[in-house]
Amino acid sequence: MFGSLDAGAGKIYGAFGMKYAVGGDGLDASGFRLSLVSGASTEPARRRPTQGSLYKSDVGALLGYEWRVHDSFVAVSVGPDLETSYLTWRDWRGIGQRIGPRIQLDIWAAPDKNSLIQVNAYAVAAGSGRSGARIAAGWTIVRQLYFGPEIELYRERDYFKVRLGMHLTGMEAFGITWRLSAGAQKSRDDKSEVYATLGFHWKR
């Protein structure tokens, strides 16, 4: 189980998902994976000047394969993604739905006992044609707690966003592993703003 809550530049985004091992070897061994992913966001319908509201949600079911070596893994998955949007602007209301293929890449690598590399990237062909990626590196502060830089890229139609910040990954609380990120972001429509992300994953 995994998820995140993200805030920055007038937009709030939440994501939640679950990953299952297909077969009897479990998540600690290489094998096929079934992932269910979902997300929802709210932001202004128009940014300059700020007007209206735009609500979006997406759900997807992905099937892929995960290669594991100890605690490191590389996973590639594909599947359908359904995007729903609801827009309110002045007296106008609109709703739209689009479905299309999604491809996703996830990497969690520990080159040695004191370092961590994370890569998450995805692309959706239908709807807004959105794509995004996050690349992060970390070094051990204390056991299993990593601190380091991250960069995020996001693109949707003619809109883009770039983030540069720092992350703290591996905090343990309530049996859940947490990640806290913060930094600065720049998009096509906004001046530089602060962003913050709280993420988690829980393994049964």
N, C-alpha and C positions, 0 to 999 in steps of 0.2 A: 504494500500500500504506500502511495506517495502523493504529495500535493504541495501547493505553494500559495502564498498570498502576496501580491505584488502591487505597489502603489508608486505613482509618479506622474507629474505633469497632467493632473486632472483626470487620470485614468486609473481605475482599480481593476485588477484581474485576479481571479482565483482559479486554481486548477486542482483536479483530483483524479487519481487513477489507481488501477490495480494490475498486478502482473502475476500470471500463473505459469507454472512449469507444465508443459504438455508431456506426459509420461511419468514414470515413477522415480526418476532420479532427483527430483527437487530442484530448487533454485541454486544450490551450491555446485551443481555440475553443468557442463555444457549441454545444450539441448534446445528444443523448440519452446517458444514462449507465446502466450496469448496475453495481450495487454488491452485493457479497457481504459480509455482516456476521455476526460471531459474538461471543459473550461467555460467561464462566463466573465464578461467584462462590461463596464459602464464607462462612458466618456462623452464629451460634448459632440454633438452632431457636426458642428462647425466651430473651428478653433479661433479664427480671426475675422470678426470678433466672436467670442464664445457664445454659441446659441444652440438651443435644443439639446436633445439627449439621444445617444445611440447605445443600444443594448445588444450584445452579441453572445451567442453560446455555440459551442461545438462539442460534438461527441464522436468518438472513433473506436473502432475495433481493429487491432493490429495483430498480425501473425508474423513471427520472425524466428530468427535463430540467434542464440547467445553463446559465444565462445568464452570459456572461463579458464583462468590459470590462477589458482589460489584465490586471492581477493580481487583480482583484476578481471575485467570482462570487456568484450566488444559485442554489441548487439545491433542487428539490422532488422527492421520490421516494416511491413506494408499493410495497407488495408483501407477501407472506406472511411471517409470523414464527412459528417453532416454539419453544415454551418447554418445557423439561423440568426437573422438580424431584425431588430425592431427600432425604427427611427421616429422620433417626434421632433418637429421643427415648425414653429409658429402654429398654424392651424392644420398642418399636414401630418398624416400618420402613414407609415408604410411598414410592411413586413416582407421578408424574403427568405428563401431557403435554397441551398445549393449543396450538392453532394459530389464528391470526387475522390480520387486516390490520394493517399498520404504515405510518404516514406519517411522513416525516422532512423537516426543513427545515435547510439549512446555508447560512450566510452568511459570507463572508470579504471584508471591505471595507477598502480603504485610501483614506480620504478625501483624504489628501495624503501627501507623502513621509515624514512623521514620525509618523503615527498609524495605528492598526489597530482594527477592530471585528470581533468574532467572535460569531456566534450559532449554536448547535446545539440543536435541539429535536426530540423524537419522541414518539409516542404509539402504544401497542399496545392494540387493542380487546379481545383475548381474554386468557385466563389471568388473571393478577393485575391486568390493566388498568393496567399501569405506564406512566408518562410522566415525562419529564425534560427539562430545559433548562439550558443554560449560556450566559451572556452575559459577554463580556470586552471590555475596552478596553485599548489599549496605546500607549505612546509610545516613540519610538526612543531607545535608549541609545547604540548604535553602529549601523552600517549593517545593516539587516535583523534587528536584535535589539530586541524590544519588551518593555517592562515596564509592568505596570498591574494594576488590580483585576479581580476576577471574582466572579460570583455563580452558584450552581448550585441548582436546585430539583429534587426527585425525589418522586414519589408512587406508591404501590402499595397498592391497597385502602385500608385505614384507616391506613397508615403514611406518614409524610412525612419529608423531610430537607431542610435548608437549609444551604448552605455560603457562606461569605464569605472570600475570600482574595486572594492576589496570584499573578501568573503571570509567567514569563519565557519568551517565545516567539521562536523563530528561531535557537536554538543549532545550529551545524553541526558534526557529527562523524561520521566514517566514511561520508560522502556522504548522511547522513540529517539531516533537520531535526527538532529536539527541542523539547518544551515541558515545563517544570517548574512545577508549581503547589503551593501549600501555604496553609493557613489554618485556620479554625475551623469546625466543623459542629455543628448542633443537630438532633436528631431527636425524634420523639414518645417514644421509649423510652429515650433516653440523655441524660445531661448533656452539656454542651459538650465536644467532643473535637477533637483535631488531626487533619487529613487531609493527605495528600500524593498527588500524581498525576504520573506520568511518561508523557508521550505522544510520539508520533513520526509522521512521514509521510515517505514516500520516493517520489519520482517518477522513473520510468524515462525 
